[in-house]
Amino acid sequence: MTITARSAWTTNTSRPDHPDAVLLLREYMTEMVVRYHRRPALPGEVDAALAELPSDDLAAPSGLLLLTHRGPDLAGCAGLRWHPGWAELTRVFIRSEHRGAGGGAALLAAVEERARAAGADRIRLDTRHDLVEARALYARHGYAEIPAYSQGPYAEHWFEKRLS
């Protein structure tokens, strides 16, 4: 378990099929669907999105998933996918009631620590145009926009942070 500088935040590794992870990943995807379509999710829409963009590779050996708690409360998650020499950040999510309290920064610090320990020299990510809060978080923590490295259906901005 990692205890961050913000002592209220703790992170630990989880399998994507653990009940807490399943819950957070569903909440993450629900928010992504709602924000993308700018309306409530339709029946079956979140399940379809979870099937289209699965998270089962966020476990060894292909990646990892971190869950964060704020005090005793399950508060968020972030995943890493391993690539030769680098890691891809994905599924960064903080529950709305915990936003603005340092959870995003705590998660980024924890994933960067794990990526360095695994030998990654940089972290990359892609995100959507409408996720302005996420883009601002990444920029505040040293992630710079880079040319496209992926062609995902929702990739509109690409970021990278050197870890060395």
Phi, psi and chi 1 to 4 in degrees:
 res  aa     phi    psi   chi1   chi2   chi3   chi4
   1 MET       -  139.3 -177.6 -178.2  -49.9      -
   2 THR  -104.9  128.3  -58.9      -      -      -
   3 ILE  -104.9  123.0  -61.1  176.8      -      -
   4 THR   -85.2  173.3   66.9      -      -      -
   5 ALA   -59.2  -30.3      -      -      -      -
   6 ARG   -87.1   93.1  -67.7  165.5  172.7   79.5
   7 SER   -55.8  -17.9   60.4      -      -      -
   8 ALA   -73.5  -16.9      -      -      -      -
   9 TRP  -101.0  128.9  -66.8   95.5      -      -
  10 THR  -128.9  148.8   56.8      -      -      -
  11 THR  -128.4  148.9   60.0      -      -      -
  12 ASN  -147.4  155.2   61.9  -39.8      -      -
  13 THR   -76.7  142.7  -55.2      -      -      -
  14 SER  -140.6  153.3  174.4      -      -      -
  15 ARG   -78.0  145.7  -68.0 -161.3   41.0   82.6
  16 PRO   -63.8  -19.0  -15.8   23.4      -      -
  17 ASP   -93.5    2.2   58.5   -1.9      -      -
  18 HIS   -66.4  142.0 -176.7  -81.1      -      -
  19 PRO   -52.9  -39.9  -27.8   35.9      -      -
  20 ASP   -65.3  -40.6  -73.1  -13.6      -      -
  21 ALA   -66.6  -43.8      -      -      -      -
  22 VAL   -58.2  -43.5  169.6      -      -      -
  23 LEU   -61.6  -49.5  177.7   66.9      -      -
  24 LEU   -67.0  -40.3  -75.7  171.6      -      -
  25 LEU   -65.3  -34.9  -69.3  167.1      -      -
  26 ARG   -68.4  -42.1  175.1  166.7  -76.4  -77.2
  27 GLU   -63.2  -42.3  -71.3  178.3   19.8      -
  28 TYR   -57.2  -51.7  162.1   84.2      -      -
  29 MET   -67.4  -34.8 -164.1   59.9   72.6      -
  30 THR   -59.8  -46.2  -60.3      -      -      -
  31 GLU   -62.8  -39.6 -177.0  167.1  -36.5      -
  32 MET   -63.7  -41.9  -65.9  -57.9   98.6      -
  33 VAL   -65.7  -47.7  166.9      -      -      -
  34 VAL   -62.4  -45.3  167.4      -      -      -
  35 ARG   -68.6  -38.0  -72.3 -174.2   66.6  161.2
  36 TYR   -65.0  -45.5 -176.9   77.4      -      -
  37 HIS   -88.5  -13.8  -66.4  -67.5      -      -
  38 ARG    58.7   42.5  -63.5 -176.1 -176.6  137.8
  39 ARG  -164.3  165.8   58.2  160.3  170.8   73.3
  40 PRO   -60.7  150.5  -23.5   33.6      -      -
  41 ALA   -67.2  139.3      -      -      -      -
  42 LEU   -81.4  158.4  -59.9  174.6      -      -
  43 PRO   -54.1  130.2  -25.7   34.8      -      -
  44 GLY    83.8  -10.7      -      -      -      -
  45 GLU   -67.9  -40.7 -153.1  165.4   27.5      -
  46 VAL   -68.9  -41.1  172.5      -      -      -
  47 ASP   -60.1  -40.6  -70.5  -28.7      -      -
  48 ALA   -64.9  -40.9      -      -      -      -
  49 ALA   -66.2  -40.6      -      -      -      -
  50 LEU   -63.1  -35.8  -73.0  164.8      -      -
  51 ALA   -72.6  -38.1      -      -      -      -
  52 GLU   -67.8  -37.9  177.2 -171.9    0.7      -
  53 LEU  -125.5   71.5  -59.8  168.7      -      -
  54 PRO   -68.6  159.1   25.4  -32.5      -      -
  55 SER  -114.0    8.6  -60.6      -      -      -
  56 ASP   -65.9  -16.2   54.9  -17.8      -      -
  57 ASP   -83.7    2.7   61.2  -19.4      -      -
  58 LEU   -87.9   47.9  -60.1  179.0      -      -
  59 ALA  -148.4  157.1      -      -      -      -
  60 ALA   -56.5  140.7      -      -      -      -
  61 PRO   -94.3   -1.5   35.0  -35.7      -      -
  62 SER   -89.3  -13.8   56.4      -      -      -
  63 GLY  -179.8 -164.0      -      -      -      -
  64 LEU  -153.1  158.5   65.8   81.9      -      -
  65 LEU  -127.2  129.9 -179.5   66.0      -      -
  66 LEU  -108.9  136.7  -64.5  178.4      -      -
  67 LEU  -108.5  142.8  -57.1 -174.8      -      -
  68 THR  -119.6  145.7 -169.7      -      -      -
  69 HIS  -119.7  143.7  -71.8   77.3      -      -
  70 ARG  -109.2  105.7 -176.6  175.2  177.4 -153.3
  71 GLY    61.6 -131.2      -      -      -      -
  72 PRO   -84.9   -7.0   30.6  -35.8      -      -
  73 ASP   -87.8  131.2  -62.0  -26.9      -      -
  74 LEU   -64.6  122.7 -177.5   62.5      -      -
  75 ALA  -126.1  -20.9      -      -      -      -
  76 GLY   179.3 -177.5      -      -      -      -
  77 CYS  -154.0  164.8   61.5      -      -      -
  78 ALA  -159.5  145.4      -      -      -      -
  79 GLY  -122.9  157.3      -      -      -      -
  80 LEU  -128.1  138.0  -72.4  173.3      -      -
  81 ARG  -112.4  132.1  -70.4 -170.9  177.4  105.2
  82 TRP   -83.9  136.7  -54.9  124.9      -      -
  83 HIS  -129.8  160.5  -63.7  -89.5      -      -
  84 PRO   -58.3  109.0  -24.5   34.3      -      -
  85 GLY    86.0   -9.5      -      -      -      -
  86 TRP  -146.9  170.5   61.5  -78.1      -      -
  87 ALA  -129.5  147.4      -      -      -      -
  88 GLU  -106.9  126.1 -177.3  175.6   28.7      -
  89 LEU   -86.8  135.9 -179.3   61.0      -      -
  90 THR  -152.6  165.5 -173.2      -      -      -
  91 ARG    57.3   36.1  -52.7  -62.4 -170.5  -94.7
  92 VAL   -75.4  121.2  177.6      -      -      -
  93 PHE  -152.3  132.5  175.6   71.3      -      -
  94 ILE  -123.9  129.2  -61.4  -70.1      -      -
  95 ARG   -57.6  144.2  -73.6  175.7  152.6  172.3
  96 SER   -55.4  -37.8   60.4      -      -      -
  97 GLU   -70.3   -9.7   63.0  -91.6   26.6      -
  98 HIS  -111.5    0.9  -63.7  -72.3      -      -
  99 ARG   -70.6  148.1  -67.9  179.0 -173.6  162.7
 100 GLY    83.7    7.7      -      -      -      -
 101 ALA  -116.1   14.2      -      -      -      -
 102 GLY    95.5    5.8      -      -      -      -
 103 GLY   -65.9  -38.9      -      -      -      -
 104 GLY   -62.7  -44.6      -      -      -      -
 105 ALA   -63.3  -41.4      -      -      -      -
 106 ALA   -62.6  -43.0      -      -      -      -
 107 LEU   -64.6  -44.3  -88.7  172.5      -      -
 108 LEU   -60.8  -43.7  -70.9  179.4      -      -
 109 ALA   -60.4  -41.6      -      -      -      -
 110 ALA   -67.6  -43.3      -      -      -      -
 111 VAL   -69.1  -36.2  -64.3      -      -      -
 112 GLU   -64.0  -41.1  -69.9  167.8   11.3      -
 113 GLU   -60.6  -45.5  176.5 -175.0  -49.8      -
 114 ARG   -66.5  -39.6  -58.1  -65.8  172.4   89.8
 115 ALA   -65.1  -44.3      -      -      -      -
 116 ARG   -59.5  -46.3  -84.6 -170.6 -158.3   92.1
 117 ALA   -61.4  -28.5      -      -      -      -
 118 ALA   -85.8   -2.1      -      -      -      -
 119 GLY    93.7    7.9      -      -      -      -
 120 ALA   -74.1  138.1      -      -      -      -
 121 ASP   -97.6   -6.9   67.3   -0.2      -      -
 122 ARG  -160.3  160.1   65.7 -166.1  179.3  -80.8
 123 ILE  -119.9  135.0  -67.0  177.1      -      -
 124 ARG  -120.3  158.5  -71.5 -179.5  167.4  175.0
 125 LEU  -157.4  158.6   63.9   98.8      -      -
 126 ASP  -124.6  154.5   63.1   50.1      -      -
 127 THR  -151.5  172.3 -169.5      -      -      -
 128 ARG   -94.2  159.9  -64.9 -172.8  -24.4 -137.8
 129 HIS   -63.4  -36.9 -176.0   72.2      -      -
 130 ASP   -75.7  -10.7   62.6  -49.2      -      -
 131 LEU   -89.9   63.5  -59.2  177.4      -      -
 132 VAL   -64.5  -35.1  -65.9      -      -      -
 133 GLU   -65.2  -40.4  -55.9   91.0  -15.7      -
 134 ALA   -64.7  -44.9      -      -      -      -
 135 ARG   -61.6  -39.4  -67.9 -177.3    6.3 -117.5
 136 ALA   -66.5  -41.3      -      -      -      -
 137 LEU   -59.0  -48.5  172.9   72.5      -      -
 138 TYR   -61.5  -44.7  -57.7  135.3      -      -
 139 ALA   -62.1  -41.6      -      -      -      -
 140 ARG   -61.3  -26.6  -87.0 -165.7  -44.6  -86.4
 141 HIS  -107.1   24.9  -69.3  -81.9      -      -
 142 GLY    88.3   10.6      -      -      -      -
 143 TYR   -86.5  128.6  -70.2   75.8      -      -
 144 ALA  -108.3  143.9      -      -      -      -
 145 GLU   -66.6  140.1  -74.8 -149.2   50.9      -
 146 ILE  -132.2  167.1   59.9  170.6      -      -
 147 PRO   -62.0  158.6  -21.6   31.7      -      -
 148 ALA   -56.7  132.1      -      -      -      -
 149 TYR  -115.2   -7.8   71.1   88.7      -      -
 150 SER  -137.3  166.4   64.9      -      -      -
 151 GLN  -128.2   35.0  -63.1 -179.3    5.1      -
 152 GLY   -61.0  155.0      -      -      -      -
 153 PRO   -65.1  -18.2   23.3  -31.9      -      -
 154 TYR  -117.0    8.2  -52.9  104.3      -      -
 155 ALA   -80.7  117.6      -      -      -      -
 156 GLU  -127.7  -18.9  -62.4  170.1  -40.3      -
 157 HIS  -138.2  141.0  -66.3  -91.4      -      -
 158 TRP  -125.9  138.7  -63.1  -97.4      -      -
 159 PHE  -130.9  157.9  -71.8   83.7      -      -
 160 GLU  -148.9  146.3  178.6  178.0  -89.9      -
 161 LYS  -133.7  126.5 -178.9  175.4 -178.8  176.4
 162 ARG   -76.9  136.2  -65.5  -85.2  175.2 -177.1
 163 LEU   -98.9  -13.4  -61.5  176.4      -      -
 164 SER   -94.7      -   44.8      -      -      -
